[in-house]
């Protein structure tokens, strides 16, 4: 029977439930178990697709086109699995299914209630994932904090799961904060005690406590938590800040969490293979090279808005034995009249990131122009590729006023236009070109060299594309179309031959990058950035530069 691990959080939000969940999955994957992660999100939105990046962070897109919470990105990167639409269960999605069932008469006239109808639908979703992915273990994270009114149906559902599948097949992990107060930094366990009390009032007694702390927990502190929270002392796991989030699974393994979970769930006691993960963490912490890459985006004030790009650059650094220092640049700031060189000079590489709407567009175009003219290694992602096409059309092809229909519907040269299939679409949610789409890479291009093959697939999230009316003109002036859809109808990738590294992709390659399998476009960008000034700078150089910023 499939085993189920449920991860809840208490005391404060943003405490690290997602990393804890992802790390637990990695511990099990290191033992050869098949793991299916699930995020239970209390928000009423059906999915994350219409949420503001400033408030919610990035929208992570799965292979099958689900627009989800960014935690699914952590799951995929740590566990090296592919999530699906079923991996994200929201209040909106659950209630929509319940209401549709009621309208069809599926409940045979019964009064539809939170218990059992809503909780049954939540449990059904968990069990579907277990079946569809043939999982040994399903790990489900419940969003929010214990005590939030909107989380109650999910907590009730996971409480019922223990009755449904048996105590021997369920494990409750509660992530809490152990704060320090006063001038001597006195450790306080009371918030954790009260959080566990709240959980027990719902009917859930945690089996494991993961305690976020700034300093190691003394044995007497663990014993106190164990006594008041009624968990074994070896199930009180300290979770301290580390140099890189990829070190967390190794710390958990050292503290015995992997063995504890295997024992508690009655899983086969398999050997643990940590070499690959340990090696990549060593590279992250002690690289021999370094580079500085700027990311120009519209939402850089929220550190989570481009989370997957951040991680993909780290992965590219691992492949090149390099530390990547990222400079986050708000595209608006490039439109204040100052020379763009004031913001971009000194960079070894540049990414122009995805986004929507007209704000900051001209700043992105200026950044692309700087990279093209200075030979700065460049990667344009989604909107970033579209900006590269607009910039090239204006300043190389001579199409003054070239633009995207999204920004200027009256542009004399709409080199970026709405995909024909998108015309007439009115609903905003889940209607873009989403999920994994095939691409034919042109033989002999830089993109072909990076991927090492001519048939690829990447994940997408967009409505606008390169206008085919301008494809011939772009190529005549030196921009090479290096990737197209299998029917040759859509431009998927562009590049400029002779440039140090200039690639644009309509896809979101960051979503498929893994620390143990870095994405080739990010590997190539970091490699080009490390060699931008003819030789790689030592790590000490980047540290000295950071001290002056």
N, C-alpha and C positions, 0 to 999 in steps of 0.2 A: 504494500500500500504506500502511496505517496505520503511523505512527511511534510508537515507545514510549520514554518517558523514565522511568527508575527512580531514585527518590530514597532513599538510605540515610543512616544516621547513625552517627557514631562518637564516641569519647572519653567522652561523658556522654549520658544521656537528657534529654528535654525541652529539646533544643537548638534547636528551631525548624524541624524538618523539615516540619511541617504548613504553616507560613506560607511556607516556601521553595517547597513544592509548589504552594500556592495562588497565590503570586506568579508562578511560572513559567507557570501556566495563564493568569493575567491578561496576561502579556506576549504570549502567543500569541493570546488573545482580542482584544487590541488590534490585532492584525494580521488579524483576520477568520477565524482558523482555528477549526474545531469541536474542542473539547477534552473528553475524558471522563476525570475523575479516579477513581482507585481507591485504597482503603486496604487493604493486606495486613497483617492483625493476627495476631501469633503466639499470642494467648491461646486456650485450648482452649474457652472459651465459644463457643456457636454465634453469639451476637450479644451486644450490650452491654446488653440489656434487663433482665437480673437483677443487674447490677453495682451495687455501692454507690456513690452519688454522692460520698461522702467520699473514696473511693479512686480512682475512675475519672473523676470529673467528670460532666458532663451526658450524657444519652443523647439523641443527635440523631435525629429521626424524618424519614424521606424521604416523598415523595409516595405511594409504593406501600406504606408501612407498615413499612419495615425500621427496626429499632432499632440504631443504629450509634454508632461512636466520634465524639467531638465534632469531629475533624478534618474530617469531611464537611461540617460547618457552615462551616468556613473555606473549603473548596472552593466551596461554593455561593455564599457571600457575595462572594468575590473574583472568581470566574469567571462569576457570574450564570448558573449552570446548575442543573438539577435532577438530583440523584443518585438512584440507585435501589438496589434490593436487591443487584444485581450489583456495585455500587460498593464494597461491603464484603465482603472475603474473609478469613475467619478460619480458624485451625487447626481449630476445632470444626466449622465448615461444610464444610471440605474433607474432613476425615476421615469425617464423616457420609456424604457423597456416595460416598466410596471404599468404605466398609463396605457401604452399600446396594447398590452395584454388585457387590461381591463376593458378597453374599447372593443377588442375582438370577442370578449365574453369568456376568456380563458379561465376566469375565476368562478364561473358558474353562479354568478349573482352574489358572491360573498362580499362583505364589506371589506374594502381594500385598506390595509393598515401597514404601519411601519413594521410591526411584528405580526404575522410572519412574512408578509409579501416582499417588503423591501429587503429585509435581512436574507430572505431566501434567494433573492436575485443576486445579492452580493456573494453569498456562498456558492451559488451556481457559477458565477464568473470565475471564482478561484478554482473550482473543480474543473471547469472547462480548460483553463490554462494547464492544469496538471495533466489532463488527458491529451490535449493537442500537442504539447511539447514532450510527452512521455517522461515527465520529470520524476526524478528520485525525491527531490525536495522543492517545494514552492516556498519562496521567501517573500512575504508581503509586508510592505511598509505602510503604516497608516499616517497620512499627512496630518499636520497640526499638532496640538498638544492635548494631553488628557485634561478634561475639563471644558474643552470647547464644545458648545452645544451641537455644532454641525457634524462633529466626529462620532456622536453617540450611536447612530445606526451601524457604522462600521465596527465599532468596538463591541456592540452587541452581537454582530455577525461572527466576529472571530471568537467571542466567548462561546457561542453555540457550536462552533467548529470542533471544539474539544469534545463535546458530547457526540457530535456526528461521526467523527473519525477516530476518537479514542485519545485518552491522555497520553498514551505511549507514542502517538503520532503527531503531537503538537508541542510547540515550544514557544513561550512568550518571553521576548527580550524587551526590556524597558530601558531607554536611554535617558539619563538625567544629568543634571548639573550639580557639581559639588563646589559651591562658591567659597571664596576666602574673604573675610571681613576684618576690619580693624587694622590698627597700625602694625600688628605682628602677623597679619595674614592668617588668622585663625580659620581652620577648616570647619565648615558647617554642613552637617548631614540632614538637618531638619527639612530643608526643601525637598530632598529626595524622599524622606519619610512621608511627608504629606502627599507627594505625587503618587506614591505607592498606595496610600490610603484612598486617594481618589480612584485609582485603578481598581482597587478591591471593592469599592462601593458599586462599581459596575459589574463586578463578578469575576474579575480577572486577577489572579495572583501571579506575578512575574516569576519566571524560573531563573532568569539571568538579569543582572543589573549592569549596564555599561555606564560608567560614571565619568563624565567629562570633568577633567581637573587640570589645573595649571601645575600641580606638583604631585609627586608620587604619594599614594595613600599608604599610611603606616598600617601595620597589621591590626593595631587596636581600633583604627578607624574602620577597617573592613569588617572586623568582628562586630562593631557597633551597628553598622549598616545591616550586616547579616542578621543580627538579633532583632532589630526593630522592623526590618522588612521581610523577615522570614524567608530568606534565601541562604543556601550554603555559602560559606565564606569564599570558597573557590569559584563561586558564581558571581562574585563582586569583581568586575573587571574594570580596572582603571584605563581611561582613554585620554592620554595626554597629547598636546600639540606636537607634531613631528615636522621634520624639514620638508617632507613631501607627503601628500595624501596616499601615495602608493606604498608608503612604509607602514600604514595602519594594519594591513593584513599580517605583516611579519610580526608586529608588536602583539597583535591578538594571539597569534600562534605561540609566541614565546610565553604568554600569560596563560596558555592552556585552554583558550576558548574553543579551538577546533576540536580537541579531544573531548571537552565537556559536551559540546553539541552532539558529536557522534555517539557518545555514551548515552546521553539522555534520550536520544531518539532511537536508540537501538540499531544504528546503522553499522554496516560492515566496517571493521577496523582496518582500513587500507593504509598503505604507506603514503607518506606525504612527500610530494616533489616540489620543493621551494626554489630550486636553482634558477630557473628562468626569471622568477619574480625578484629574487635577491640580486641577481646580476643587473637587472634594469634599475633597481633602486640605487645600487652602488654607482651606476653611471650617472644617474640624475644628481646624486649628492657630490660626486667628485669627478666632473668631466675635465678633459684636457684642453678644450677649446671653448670659445664663446662668441656670441654675436648679439646684436641689438636689432630687433625687428619692430617696426611701428605698425599698429593696427588702427586704421582710420574708420570710425564707425559713427552711427547716429545715436547709440545708446551706451557709450562707454562709461557713463557715470554710474551705471549699475554693473558691478563686477561679474554678475551672473548672466548678463545679456549675451555675451559671446563666450560662454563657458567652454563649449566644444572646440572653438578655435584656440583658446588658451591651452587646452589639454593637447590638441593636435600639434601645436608648436613644441610643447614639451616632448611629445613622442618623436617628432622630427629631430629634436636635439639628442634624444637617446640614440637614434640610428647614426648620428654623426659624432657621438661622444662630445657633445657640446651643450653648454648652458645657454638657453635662449632667454634674454632679458626683453620683456615686452613693454613697449611704450604705447599706452592707450591715448589716442588722439581723437577728440570730438570733432567731427567734420565741420560743425558750425564755426569752430575756432579758426579755420582756414579761410573764412570769408570776412574777416574783420579788417582787411586792408593791409595787414602785415605781409611781408614776403613769405611765401610758403616754405622757403629754405629755413626760416627761423624755427619751424616746427620739425622739419624732416632732415635737416643737415646732421650728419653724424650717424644716421641709421645705416645698417648693413642690409636691410631688406624691408619690404613694405607689403602689407595686406590691406586691400580695400574691402571692407566687410559687407555683409548683407544688410538689408533694411527695406523700409517702405516709405512712400510719401516724398514730398518735394523738399522738406527741410534738410539742409546740409548737402544738397546734391552738388552744387557748384564747388564746394570745398573738396568733395571726393574727386571731382573732375580735375581740379588743380593738382591734387596729390598724384593722380595717375600721370598727368603731364610731366610732373617733376621726375617721377620714376622712369618714364620712357626716355626723357631727354638726358637724364644723368646716368642712364645705364644701371639704375638701382634695381636689384632683384625684386620682382613684383608678382603677386598672386591676387587676382580679382575673383571674388566669390559671389555668385548670384548677381545681386545689384552691382557688386564690384566689377564683374565682367561687363555688364551693360554700360557702366561708366567708362570703362576702357574703350569700348566701341564708340561711344559718343565723343570722347576726347580725341580719338584717332580720326573720326569723321570730321570734326571741326578743324583740327590743326594740321592734319596731313592730307586729307581728301579735299579740304577747302569748302566744306559744307557748313557755312556760317549759320548758326541757329539750330544745328542738329540737336536733337533731344529725344527723350522718351515720351510717349503719349501719356504715361502716368504722371509726368511732371508738366508737360506743355501739350495739350491736345491740339493746339494750332501750330505746332512746329512745322516749318517748311520742309524739314527733312526728318521725319519720324523714324530714325534708324532703329529704335526700339519700339515695338508696338505690342498691343494686346494679342495674345495667342488666339487665332481664329476660333478655337474650340471654347474660349472663355467668353465670347460675345453672347450676351443675353443672360449670363449668370448674375443673379441678384444677391443670393445669400452669400455672406462672407465666410461662414464656418465650413471647413472641410471641402471647399470647392476649387482650390488651386490645383495645379499640376503637382501631385504629391507622391511621395514614396520612391521606390527604386525604378529607374528607367534605363534601358539599354542605350549604349553609345558606341558608334564605330569610330575608332581612333585612326587617323590617317597615318599610314606607314611612312617612316622617315622623319616624323616631326619630333620635337622635344617631348611632347606628351606621350608619344609612342615609346620613346626611350625610357621615360620615367615609369610608365605602367608595364612595359615589357610585353605588351600584347595589343591587339587591335580591337578586341571585343571586351568591353567593360560595362559595368552598371554602377550608377551612383544615385544617391537620394536627392530629391528635388522638393522645392517649395516656392513656386512662383506663378505669376500670371502673364508676365511680359517676356518677350523673346526678341532676338535680332530679326529685323525686318528683311525678309528675303529679297526685296527689291534692291537692297544695297549690298548684298553679298559680293557680287562681282566687282563692284567699285572698291570695296574694302581690300579684296585680294589683289586687285590691280595696283594698289598703292602700298602694298607690303605687309598687310595683316593677313596671316594665314589662318584659315579655318581648319583647325586640327581635329575637331570632333563633331560628328553630326548624329542625329537620330537614325536608326536603321532605315527609315523611309526617306532619309535625306531632307526631311521637311523642316527640321529645327536645328539651329546652330547650338552645339553643346559646349564647344571649347574653341578658344582662339589663342594665338601666340604671335610674337614678332620675331622672326628669324634674325640672328645676328646680335640680339640683345643678350645680356648676361643671363637673364632669366625673366621672361615676361609671358605669363600664362593667365588666361581668364577661363573660368568654368562656370556654366550656368547652374551646376549642381552644388551641393553642400558636402564636399569631401570630408569635412571635419567630423561628420556624424559616423563615419566608418573607420576612423583612426583608433588604434588601440596601442597601449604602451608596449606590448609585445609584438604588435604588427602595425607599425607606423604607416600612415598613408603616404604613398609615393610622391604626391604633390608637395606635401609639407617636408618630406625628407629632401626633395630636390631644392625647395626654397631655402631651407636651413643650410644645406650644403653650399649653395650659391652665395648665401649671406656670409658664411664663414670664410669664403674665399674672395669676398668683394674687394678687399684691399690687398690682393695678391697673396697674402698669407694670413693665417688665423691668428687673432690676437689672444694672448694668454688670459686665463680667467682673472688674474690680478688686474688686468687693464679694465675690464668691465666693472670690477669692484671699485676701482679708483674713480671711474667715470660716474658711478652711482653716487659716490660720496659728494660729488659736486652738484648733483641735480637739486 
